[in-house]
């Protein structure tokens, strides 16, 4: 992520919170998300694009993603593995 993008993000956050409180921002989240000029994006497609970009940058990460998925399935199918053991 370029430095200018990070700077822009913090500048926008500081402007927002200098004008409104955190509770005002939380209260108005539905109106913020319904902005017609900013179309909604499918969260699944965002995740797929993110993983695709990670794989393009670091192809070895495919093995890490697969191992995390395999371990997730193993722990889901065998809940006794997550029990705390008495030593």
C-alpha positions in Angstrom: 0.0 0.0 0.0 1.5 3.3 -1.0 2.3 5.9 1.7 0.0 8.4 0.0 -2.9 6.1 0.5 -2.2 5.6 4.2 -1.7 9.3 4.6 -5.0 10.0 2.8 -6.9 7.5 5.0 -5.6 9.0 8.3 -6.3 12.5 7.0 -9.9 11.6 6.2 -10.3 9.9 9.6 -9.0 12.9 11.4 -11.3 15.2 9.5 -14.3 12.9 10.2 -13.7 12.6 13.9 -12.9 16.3 14.3 -16.5 17.0 13.0 -18.5 14.1 14.6 -18.2 11.9 17.6 -17.6 8.2 17.3 -21.2 7.5 18.5 -22.5 9.7 15.7 -20.5 7.8 13.1 -21.7 4.4 14.5 -25.3 5.7 14.6 -25.2 6.8 11.0 -23.6 3.7 9.5 -26.8 2.6 7.7 -26.9 6.0 5.9 -23.2 5.8 5.1 -23.5 2.3 3.6 -26.6 3.3 1.5 -24.7 6.0 -0.4 -25.9 5.6 -4.1 -22.5 6.9 -5.4 -20.7 4.0 -3.8 -22.1 0.7 -5.0 -22.1 -2.2 -2.7 -19.6 -5.0 -3.2 -20.1 -8.7 -2.6 -17.9 -9.7 0.4 -17.2 -13.1 -1.1 -15.9 -11.5 -4.3 -13.7 -9.2 -2.2 -12.2 -12.2 -0.4 -11.7 -14.1 -3.7 -9.9 -11.1 -5.2 -7.8 -10.7 -2.1 -6.7 -14.3 -2.1 -6.0 -14.1 -5.9 -3.8 -11.1 -5.4 -1.9 -12.7 -2.6 -1.3 -15.8 -4.7 -0.1 -13.6 -7.6 2.4 -11.9 -5.3 3.5 -14.9 -3.3 2.7 -18.3 -5.0 4.1 -20.2 -2.0 1.2 -18.9 0.1 -1.1 -21.4 -1.7 0.4 -24.1 0.5 -0.2 -22.1 3.6 -3.9 -21.4 2.6 -4.4 -25.1 1.9 -2.9 -26.2 5.2 -5.1 -23.7 7.1 -8.1 -25.0 5.3 -7.2 -28.6 6.0 -6.6 -27.9 9.7 -9.9 -26.0 9.9 -11.7 -29.0 8.5 -9.9 -31.4 10.9 -10.8 -29.3 13.9 -14.4 -28.8 12.7 -14.9 -32.6 12.2 -13.2 -33.6 15.4 -14.3 -31.2 18.2 -12.6 -33.3 20.9 -9.3 -32.0 19.5 -10.2 -28.5 20.8 -11.0 -29.7 24.3 -8.6 -28.6 27.0 -6.5 -31.5 28.2 -5.6 -32.2 31.8 -1.9 -33.0 32.0 
